[in-house]
Amino acid sequence: MEKKKFEQFKRAIRVSAAFVVVAIVSLIFLSTWIKYYNTGIVFPFYNKGHWLLMAIYVIIFVLFLYIYGGLKFGYLKDSSIILSQVLSLVCTNVLIYLVISLLSAKIVDPTPLIIMTGVDGIIVFILAKIITQIFQRLFPPRRLLLLYDEYDPININRKLKQRNDRYVIELMQSIKGLTGKELAELIKGYDAVLIFDLHSEVRNKILKYCYAESIRVYTTPKISDIIIKGSENIHLFDSPLLLMRNNGLTFEQKVIKRIMDIVISLLVLIITSPIMLIVAIAIKVYDGGPVLFRQDRCTVDGRIFSIHKFRSMIVDAEKDGKVIPTTDGDPRITPIGSFIRKIRLDELPQMIDILAGNMSVVGPRPERVEHVEAYTEEIPEFEYRLKVKGGLTGFAQIYGKYNTTAYDKLKLDLMYIENYSLLMDIRLIFMTIKIMFMKESTEGFDNDLNNKKI
């Protein structure tokens, strides 16, 4: 009951916390600007000019906080919040440095901004820790009732245990043999219900009951749910309709996406060419084998192309032709390979594939031909991912892990396809920078689950 008392204020508390973070960081910038940079610009600012520049700083900072999720207090882990805010600070301060240099008509000394960024980092670290503690005290973990039927909920339970700061599964209950009245009485004893892959008829009854009783519900979505979620609202007089076009991207979206792919791939290839040269030399010197690794992958409409990556494994890692998924601590990965995989340098040659038009910067990850055939046989809907061009990064790469199951990866990719927008692509590109610092996104397969994982 105490928790419900504060629940109505949760959004207001989150907004207040965000205001405090943004206000402190912005005031520090204002002080740094006035003390070190204002007198050096072509036409120094006075009064309103300072506040205008500060407003620009606030807008940029809030934009990056939104992109990286830096204000999702009570939702993300404190470590993720801190990483998101630090990345937002770095991006914001780099952009504001360029603005100051333009105002000064010269390259200005970055030292004050670098020091400011360090101070900001310490402050947001402390604030994030304090705010997270406040949220945990005001909003303790929810006591969940997990309802399932024929599918084993062990995987979702394992994932929920990793977020015991938000959820506590107090009971995993099979609905088999339960009457509607027994189920209703059971649900009333918990803070929320998690519906795990129940058949539509039963799920709908539970959803309606929980809605009527104002009980919070979490549910794992079905493929049809995701397709419906991306629909367009249409009103036929007084009858609402949902329109699902089911064609992937429109012609205009494809053109804009292709232009963005060409620009980004060219920029990345030019900027990272020295790094790529160093990596290539290191791979060649280590064992004398080929620098690049090529492999057939599936992209839009099932078209097959050869993907390029820096070789991170020993030569002939799959010499007998048998597909061997990567595992944690895989002995086939070379020391050089281990390093470049951790910071995603092995993916850089794929910019060539993007420039050639075989891939996109953002999209479902192009899978091996054998994987697509195997997964489609088990999950016919898996081919839905092929409605758009395969990408270097995307929903499944950012919100999933390397060892995410085929079915979950399909759901994530469909969420991207059904809700595509240019702004989403831009956000996902920036989010990719964040996951490079998150170890869990590179986890390999568990040895006992190789046949169930991608």
N, C-alpha and C positions, 0 to 999 in steps of 0.2 A: 504494500500500500504506500509506503514511504517513497518507493521508487516512482510510482505513478504520480505522486505529488509533484516531483521535480520534472517529470517527463515533458510536461507542457512547456517548460522553460528551456528545454535542451537546445533548441535552435537559437534562442535569444542569447544563451550563455556562449554558444559557439561563435556567434557573430561578435559578441563582446570581446571574446578572447582574440579573435581575428583583428578586431579594431586595435587592441592593445599592441599586438605584434607589429602591425603595419605602422601605427603611430610612432612607436619608439624607433623603429628602423628608419622611418622617413625623417624624423627630427634629427637623428644622427647625420643623415645625408645633408639636410639643410645646413647644419652647423659646419660640416666639412666643406660644402660648396661655398659658403660665405667666407670662411677663413682662408681657404687655399686656392679657390678657382675664380671667384667672381671678378676680382680685380684684374685678372689676366685675360679676360675675354675682350673682344673688339669694342663692344659697347656695354660696360658694366651695368648690372641690374640694380634696381632699388625697390624696396618694399614689395609692391605687387609682383614685380618680376621674379623675386625669390619664391613667392608662394606659387606662381605659375609653374616654375621649374619643379618645385616640390610636388605639385599636383601631377605633373607628367611622370615623375618618379613613382608616385603612389599608383598611378594607372598601370604602368609597366610592371611594377612589383606584384600587384594584385592579379594581373593577367597571368604571370608565371606561376603564382601560387595556385591559381585555378587549374592551370595546365598540369602541374605536378601533384595536385591534391594536398598542398601544404597547409590547408586550413581545415582538414577533415579530422578535427579533434574528436575523440570518442569513437572514431570509426577505424582509422588506421593505427598501427602500432606507433609508439613514440619514436622508435628508430626510423620508421618510414616518414613520419612527420618531419623529423629533424633533417633527414636527407633531402626531402622535398623543399624545405625552406632554404637550406643551404644552396641547393641548385638554383632556386629562384633568385636568391641574393646574387649569386655569381652572374647569372644571365642578365639580371637587371643592371648591375654595376658595370658590366661590359658595355651594354647599350648606352648607359648614361655617360660613360667615358667617351664614347664616340660622339655623343651629342655635345659634350663639353669641348671636345677637340674641334668640332665644327664651329661652335660659338667663338672659340679662341683663334680660329684660322691657322692652327698649328697643332702638332702632336704635343699634348701636355704631359707633365710628369704624373704617372699613374700611382706613385707611392702612397699619397694620402688615401686614395680609393682602395688600394690593396689593404692598407692598415684598417680602414673603415670596414672592409669586408670581413677581416679577421675578428674585429670587435663585434660586428653584427652576428657572426657565426656563434660566438660565445653566448651572446645575449639570447638568440633564438633557441640555442640548446637548453639554457636554463629555463626560459619561458615555456618551452615545449614540455619539459619534465614537470614543471609546476602545474601547468594546465592539464596535462594528462592525469596527474595525481588527483586533481580536483574532480575531473570527469569520472575517474574510477570510484571515488568516494560517493559522489552524487548519484552515479548510475552504475551500480554493481552488475556483475554478469547476469544475464537473463537465464532463468531456469527453464530449460527447454524440454518439451515432450517430442520425441522423434517418432513419427508414425511411418511404418513401411508395410509392404505386402510381400511380394515374391522376390524382390531384389535386395541383396544383402547391403545394409547401410554402413559397412565397416569403413569404407574409404571416406565417406562424408564425415563420419564420426572422428576419424583420425585427423582430418583437416580442422574440424571444430576444436579439437583439443589443443591445436596450435594457437588458437585464439581464446584461451580460457579467461582472458581479461574481459571478453564480451559475452561468451556463451558457456553454459554448463549443461551438458546433456544429462539430465537426471534420470531419464527413462527412455529406452528404445523399445517401443511397443508394436508388435505385429497386430494388424487390424483383423486378422482372420479369427472368426468366431465371436467377434464383438458385435453387440447390437448397437443401434444408433443411440439409444439411451445410455448405455454403458460408456460409449465413446464420448458422449457429451459430458458426462460426469467426470470422466478422466481428464478431459481437456481443461476443465475449470480449475484444476489444481495447479496449473503452471502459468508462468509469465507469458509464454509464447509456444506456438506449435510449429514444428518443422515437418512439412509433408514431403516425404522422400519417394518420388517415382510411383505414386499411386495411380490407379486407373482413373480415367476422367470422371466417370460417374460418381465414384466414392469421393474423389478429390473435390468435386464441385459441391457436394453436400457439406463437406467439412468447411470449405471456404465460406459458404453462405452462413453456416452456423456461427463461425468465428466473426464474420462481419456483423451479424446481428448482435452478437454479445460483446463487440469491441475488443476482441482478442487478437493480438498480433500474430501474423502467420508468415513463415518463410516457406518457400517451396522451390524445389529443383524444377526448372522449366523443361518442357518437352519441346521437340523441334517445332511442332505446330504453334506453340506459345510464342516462340521467337519470331516466326513468320507473321503471326497476327500482330505482334508488338510493333513491327515495322510497317504496318498498314497505314493507309490514308483515310481520314474521316470524310464521309460523304453523307449528305442529308437528302434523302428522297422525300421531299415534302416533310412529313412528320415522322418518317422512318429512317433511323440512322443506319448507314451501311459502312462496311470496312472494305476498302479496296486494296488488294495485294497484286501488284503488277508482275512480280516473279520473273523479271527479265534481267536481273543484275543491275548494272549501271546504265544510265541513259547516254545517248550520243554525246551530249554536251559535257557530262561528267567524265566520260572517257577522254575527250579532247583535253580538258583542263588537267586531268590526272597525268596524261602523257607529257604535257608541257612541263609540269612540275617534276616528273621523273627525269626528264632530260636535263633540266637546270640543276637539280640536286646532284645527280650522278656526275655531271661534269665538274661541279664545284668540289665534290668530295674527292674525285680522282686527282684533280689538280692539287688540292691542299694536302692530301695524304700520300702523294707519290713518293716523297722521301721515306716515309714510314714503311710503305709497301716495299720499297727497294731494300731497306734494312732487313725486314722480315724474310724476303725472298733469299737474301744472302745467308741469313742465319739458318734457314731450312736446308739450303744446299750444302753449306759447310758441315752441318751436323752429321748427315749420313749420305750425302751425295745423290740422294733420290730426287725425283721431280718436285718442283716447287708448288705447282698447282695440282689440285685434285678435281677431277671431273666426274660427274655422275648424272645419269638420266633422271629427270624429274618431270612431273605433270603440272601443267598450268591450265589456263582458261580453255574450256571446252575439251579437256583431255589431251591437249596438244603436248607433245614431249619435246623437251629441250635439254641441253647439257649445261648443268650448273657449274660454276667455277668457285673454288675456295682454296685458301692456302692449305696445303697438306699438313695435318696435325697428328697423323698416325704414322706408324711404320710403313714402309713400302709393302704393298700387297697385303694389307690388313685383312682383306677378304679375298685372298688369292684363289680359294676354291669356289668362288662365286656365291657362297652362302651368305645371306644377310645376317649380320651379327650386330644387334643394337649396342650402343655405347652404354657402359655401366659406370657407376661411381668407382674411381680408381682403376679404370680400364688400363691394363698393362700395354696395350697397343698404342696408347697416346705417348708421344715423345715429350721430353722436357720442354722443348720449344713449343710443341703443340699445346701442351697444358697451359702455358703462359698466354699464347695468343687466343686460345679458346676462352679463357677467363675474362679477357677484356674485349672479346669479339673481333679481334684483328683478323681472324681467319675468314671473316665474312666480307672483307673489303673488296676482293676481286669480283664479287657479285654486282658491284657498281657497273662493271662492263656488261653484265647480263641485262641490267636495267637500261643502260644506254642503248643497247641493241634492241630493246623492246621485248625481250623474253620474260622479263619480270617487271614488277612495279616496286617502288619504295615501300608502299604500304599495301598489304593484302594477305590472304591466307598463305601460310608457308607452303611452297611447292614440295610435295612429298615424293618419295621414290616410287617408281612405277609399281614395284612389287607390293609396296605398302598400300597404295591406292587400290590395287586389285584385291588384296586380302581384306582390307577394311570395308570396301564396298560390298564384298560378298557377305560379310558379317553384319554391316550396317549399310543398307542400300542408300540411305540418305547422305552418306559420306561424299557422294559425287556432287552434292549441292555446292560444295566449296569451289567447284570448278566453274561457277557462273561468272567469276571475275579472275583477273590475272593474278598469279601467285606473287607474293611480296617478300621483301627482306624482313620487314617487321609488321606487326599487326596485333589484333586483340589477343590471339592465342599465345603469341610470343611475349606479350607484356603482362597479361593477367594470368597466364598459365605458366607451366614450367616445361623444361625439356622433356620430362617424363609424364606429361599430361596425357590422360587416356584419349583414345581416338574419338570417343563419343563426346567428351567434354571439349576437346579441341574443335569438333564440328560445331557445337553450340556457340562457342566463342566466335568462331569465324562467321557463322550465320548472323550473329548480333552485329558484326561489322558490316556485312553485305546488306542487311535489311535496314540499317540506320546510317548508311554512308553519307558523308558530306566532306567538303574540302576542309572545313574547320576541324573535323574529326581526324583527318589525315595529318594535319599540322600538329594537333595535340598528341597523336600517337608517335610522331617522329620525335618530339621533345621527350615524351615519356620513355622512349627507348634509351635515352641517355641515362635516365634514372635506373633502369633495370641492369645497366652495365655494372652498377655498384652493389647489386643485390645477389648474393651467392646462391640463394634458393632457386633462382630462375635458371641456373645452369646445371641443376642436379641431373644425374644420369638415371638409368633404369635400375630398379631393384632387381637383383638376379633372379628372384623367384617370381617376378612379374613380367618378364621379358615378352611373353606371348600375349600380354594384355595391354602393353603400353606402346605408344608411338616412340 
